[in-house]
Amino acid sequence: MMVILQTVLFIVLTAAAGYFAFKGYYRVYKNIMLGNKRESYTDQPKLRLNNMLLVALGQKKMFKNITPAILHVFIYVGFTITQIELIEIFIDGITGHHRILYHAVENIAFLRGLYVFTISFIEVLSLFVLVATIAFLTRRWILKVPRLNKPELKGWPIKDATIILLAELYLLACIFSMNTGDMALHDGMYGFLVSGKLVPLLSGFNDTTLHLIERLGWWGHILGVFGFLVYLPYSKHLHILLAFPNTYFSRLNPKGYISNVPEITREINLMMNPDSAAAAPEAPAEPVKFGAKDVFDLSWKNLLDAYSCTECGRCSAACPANLTGKKLSPRKIMMDTRDRLEEVGRSIEANKGVWNDDGKSLIENGYISVEELRACTTCNACVEECPIMISPLEIIIELRRNLIMEESNAPAEWTGMFANMENNGAPWQFSQQDRLNWKNG
């Protein structure tokens, strides 16, 4: 009877976790799709796949900073491979049996050895994860690495990072209590490498207590995994999943390339060559909106970037504007974009799929300030440094375009330069026939 109750409970919890997790991930998808879809990111599929394998799976860009890269690989590889043990936990939970895979192969020496090796390897990787997790907590709370202690991380972001690291420790404790309790209960029958060394810690406990320790570890681990899956769509650690599509759909243009606005290009071509008017594409029927003022005006890829951001701060640590004390932080640009998108998404959901303009935008209103946007030098340092090919620069450029072309909001120095370029074809106040006088003599 107890076995049936445990099986039913396991299935109910699995279904509940799946339902709430799906709601969370679908909410993120709907928010990302609020962006415009003017651009396509499906060309050169082989190159895109190569980027995804090298950057997202292979962690290629992480190794510019070797120490955190190694620690991150410990957690990344360990977290991925340790989930193999979940296969058996799920089978045991559904069938009501205990270590069903082991007992299925215990009389076949090779397969039994492979099973023991796999679990032992998972335990060794778990030790590496333990070391890396403690190191990350130390870097964040004791060493206080500068890029991990900036103003934009105060409040929820730093709590979110700590919650995930503590959750890692919790899951590791559950794995080892499950395996060690099981080993002690069965007199070391399984032969697991690490938990076998921990068995003496449980000497003196009776079988009932050992079984309880094993069950607490088993249920604690699976409940921790369910909780993690449900929590992930609300955390910056969603990059665990989104790094793969984000690197696949990244721009393939050379760094430094800034896309033209087609409507502006058309007008310039007509100005430079009036005879081409007949062959020029027709002007759009409705007024064109230049740049981006809110999340709706950004591309869906920009919004995917925002959700994929790991908040690692490598972009801000490399930003020359940030290094010289200016207000700009590329990491904050991505965080503000995501926060505004979340706000918009909640409003649409509350109004049953309808957007009621709230009078706010991504510029100002507690999000990205004009001062931040003007501080950017478009040097691409942030794009170069990002481990998963996010481009804060694209968002900055689109927001600045809107400020200048829609709001006429530009410093006097910029306005003078724009006027010179329009009238003289150069940023300087020389007539066009005098532009090359600088070379005389």
N, C-alpha and C positions, 0 to 999 in steps of 0.2 A: 504493500500500500504506500509506504514511504517513497519507494522508487517512482511510482506513478505520479505522486504529488510533486516530486522534484522535477520530473520530466515535464509535467504540465506547467509548472512555475517557470521553468527554463524557456519553454516555447512562448509563453505569454510575455515574458520579459524581452525575448528576442524580437517579437512582433512589435512591442511597444517602442523599443529602441529604434527599430527600423523605420517605424512611422514618424517619430519625432526627428530622426536624423534626416529622412527624406524631406520633410517640411523645411528644415533648416537649409539644406543644400539647394532646394528648389527656390527658396526665397532669394538666395544669393544669385542664382541663375537669372531670375526675373529682374533683379536689380541691374545686373550687368547688361541685360538686353534693353535697358532703358536708353543706352547710348545709341548714337547714330550708326548706321551700317553702310556709310558711303564707300568705305574702303574694303578691299578684299585682301585676305591674308592666306590665300590658298595656293599661290604660285610656288614653284620650285619645291615640291613636296620632299624630295630627297634631302635637300639642304636643311629644310625645316626639321625633318626627322633626325638628322645628324645633330642639329643644335639641341634638340630635346634629349637625345641619348647622352651627349657629352656634358651639357650644362645642368640639366635637371637630374638625370640619373647618375652621371659620372662626377658631378660636383666640380667640374673643371675650373670655374671662376673662383671657387672658394679658396683655392690654394695660393692666392696672392698674399694671404696672411696665414702662415703655416700652422701656428698653434691653435687658433680657434677652428681652423679647417680640419685638423686631425680630430679634435674633440667632437666637432660636428659629424664627421664621418663615423666615429664610434657610435654616436646616438642614432644616426641615420641607418647605418647597416644593422646595428643591433636591434633597433626598433622594427625594421623590416623583417629580418630573419626570425626574430623571436615569435613573430606572429604565426610561424609554422605550427607551433604548439597549440595555437587556437583551433587548428583543424581537428585535433583529437578531442579538445575540450568541447567543441560543438557536437562532434559525433557522440561523445559520452553523455552530453546534456540531452540530446534528442532520444538516444536509445536507453538511457538510464544505466548503462554499464560503466565500469571503471577501467580506464586505460585499455580500451577495446583494441586499439591498434597493436599494443604490446602483446596482449594475449592471443591476437590473431597470428602473430609470427614467432611466438616464444619457442616453438619447437623447430624452427628453421634457423640454424645458427647464423647464416649470413644476414638474413633480414633482422633477426634479433640484435645482432651487432650493429647494423645500420641504424636501427631505432635508438639504441643506447648512445651511439656516437652523435646522432642528430640532437638529442636532448642535452647531451653533455656539451656539445658545441654551442647550443643556445645558452646554456648556463655560463659558459666562458664569455660569450659576447655580452651577456647581461652584466658581468663584472666590469667590462669595459664601459658599458652604458652607465653603470654606477659611478665610475671614476669621472666620466665626462660630465654627468649631471652635477656632481658635487663641485667640479671645477667651474661650471657655468654659474652655479649659485654663488661661488666664491668671487668670481669676476664681477658679478652684478652687485653683491651686497657687502663684500669685504674690501676687495681691491678697488671697487667703484670705477671701472673702466670708463673714461670720459664719454665715449659715444653711447654708452648704455645708461647714462645719467643726465640726459638733456631735458630741458623744460617740457618738450612735447610728450615725454614719456611719463610725466607725473600722473598719478591717479590710476585709472584703469589699465593703461598699457603695461605698466611695470607689474601690476597685480596679475595681469593675464600671463605674462612671461613666467612669473613665480608659480602660479597655479599649475602650469604645464610641467615645470621642473619637479615640483612636489608630487604631481601625479605620476611622473616617471619613477620616483622613489617608491611610491605606494605600489605600483604595478610590479616592480622588482621584488619588493618585500613579499607580495602575494605569490609570485612565481617560486621563490625559494622556500617559503613556508609550505606551499603545496608539495613541492618535490621532496623536501627534507622530511616533512611529516609522513609522506608516503614511504620513503626509504626506511625511516625508523620503524614504521608500523609493519613493514614486511621484511625486516632484518637485512636491509641492504640488497634485496633481491634484484633491483633494477640495475644497479651499478653506475648510477649517474656520477659524473666526475666531481662537480663542485658540491652539490647537496650531500653527496656521500661523506665529504669532509666535515659537513655541518651536523651530521647525525649525533655525534657525542653531546652536542648542546641540548639534545632532547632526552638524554639518558635519564632514567628514573621516572619518566611519565608512563602511565598505563595506556593500554590500547585505546580506551575511550577518549582520553585526552589527545592522543596522537591522531586519531581519526578526526577529532574536532579541528585540530590544527590544519590537517590536510584539507578538510572541507571549507574552512574559513579562507584558506589560500585559494582554493578552486573558485568558490563563489565570489570572493573579493576580486580576483583577477578578471573574471568575465564581466562583473558589474562595472569594474573600472574601465574596461574596454568599451562597454556600452555607453557609459557616461562620457568617455572621450569622443566617441563618434557623434553623440548628440551635441556636445559642447563645441566641437571643432568649427562649425559654420559661424560661430560668434567670436572666434579667436583669430589672432594674427597667424596662428599655426595652421590655418587653412592652406598656407603655402605648401604644406606637405603634399597636398593634392593638386593645387592650382599651378605649381611650378611647371608641371608637364605641359598643359595646354598653353601656358603663358610663354614658354620658350619656343614651342612649336609655332605659335602665331606671332612671334616677334617680327619687327621690321627687318628686312634684309638689305635695306639701303645702307650705304657707307655712313659711318658716324659723322655728324656734322651736316648731313643732308636735312634741309628744311623744306617741307613740301610747299608748293605754290597753291594759291587759291585760284581755281580754274577761272572764275569770273573776272578776277583781276588780270590774270594772264591774257584773257580774251580782250579786255579793254586796252591793255598796253600794246598788244599786237595790232589793234586797229589804229592806235595813235601813231605807231611807228611805220605802219604800212596801210594807209587808208584804202589803197586799191584792193586790199584783200577782204574788204567788207562783205562782198558777195559770197565769198567762200567761208566766211566765219560762221561758227554755230550761232544759232539764235540766242538772244539773251533770255534768261529765265523769266517766266510770266510773273512770278512773285518776287518781291524784294529779297535780295540775298542777305543772309545774316553772316557777318564776318566774325570768325573766332568763336570762343565759347564763354558764356557767362554763367551757365549752370551745368550740372552733370548731363542733362539731356543733349547738350551741344557737343559734348565730348564723344569720341568713338567708343564702341563697346570694348575695344582693346584697351583704351585708356582706363576704363572702369575695371576691366580684368586685372590690369596692372595694380590698381589700388587695392583690390582684394588679395592680390598675390604678395603684396609687400610684407617682408619678414620683420620690418622695423629694426634691422640690424644696425643701421646707421652708417654703413660704409660710404653711402652716397654723400651724406652730410659731412663726414670726416674728410672727404676729398674735395669738397666744394670750396673754391677760393673765396667766394663771397662769405660763406659761413666762417672760414678760417680767419678772415680779417674782421670778424665781429659784426658783420651785417646780419640782419634779421632772417635772411633766407636760410631755410633748411629743406633740402629736397625730400628728406624723409617726412617732414611735416606736411609738405605738399600732398604726398600720397595719403597720409593719414587723414588730412582734412577732406580730401576728395572722397575717401571711403566713408567718413563720418557724415558728410552731406548726403551721400548716396543712401546711407542707412536711414537718415532722417526723411528723405524723399520717399523711400520704399515703405517706411512705416505709415506715412501719410496716405499713400496710394492704397495700402492694404486696409487702413481704417475707413477709407471712403469707397470700399468695395471696387477697387480697380480704377478709380477715377482720380486724376491729379487736379487738385484745387490749388492754384497758385498761392503760396504762402507769403509772397512779397520778399522772399529772401533769394540769395544766389550764392554761388561758390566764392565770389569775390566779396570781401568784407563779411558782414553779418557773423562775425566770430570765426570765420574760416580763413581764407587766404587774403592777406592784405596787399594793397597796391605797392607798399614799400618792399615786400618780399619779391613780388614779380619784377620790379624794376632792378633789383639787385643782381639778377641772374645775368651772367656774361655769355651764356650759351656755349660754354667751353666743352660740354659733354663729359666732364669728369664723373658726374653722377651716373650717367648711362654706362660708362666704361667700368665703374666699380661694382655695379649691381650684380649679385651672384646669380640672379635668374632673369637678367635682360629686361628689367623694367626701365621705362623712360620717363622720369619726372619732367624732363625738358619739353616733351610734347605738350603736356598739360600747361606748363608755364607759357609756352609760345602761343597756344590757343587763347589763353586768358589775356595775354598782353595784346594780341590782335584785337580782341573785343574792346579792350580799354581804349586803344588808339583809334580804331576804325569805326567803332560804334559810339563810343562815349567821348571821343576827342580828348581823352585823358592821357596827356603825355607831358613830360617836363619841357620847359621852354627851349632847352638846348636841343632836344629831339625834334621839336616842332620846326626850329630853324633849319636843322639838317634835312628834314623831310621837304621843306620848301625849296631848299637848294637843289636837292635831287630832282624834284619835279621841274624846276625852271632851268637848271644848269646842267642836269645830267651827272652831277657829282655832289658830294657832301659839302664842298667848299663854295664860298660866295664869289665864284669867278664866272664870267660869261663863257659860253661853250667854246668860242673861238680862242679864248685865252687859257684853256685848260692845260695845254701842253707847254706853256711858257716856262714852266719850272725847269725844263731841260736845256734851255738856252744858256750857253756859257758853261 
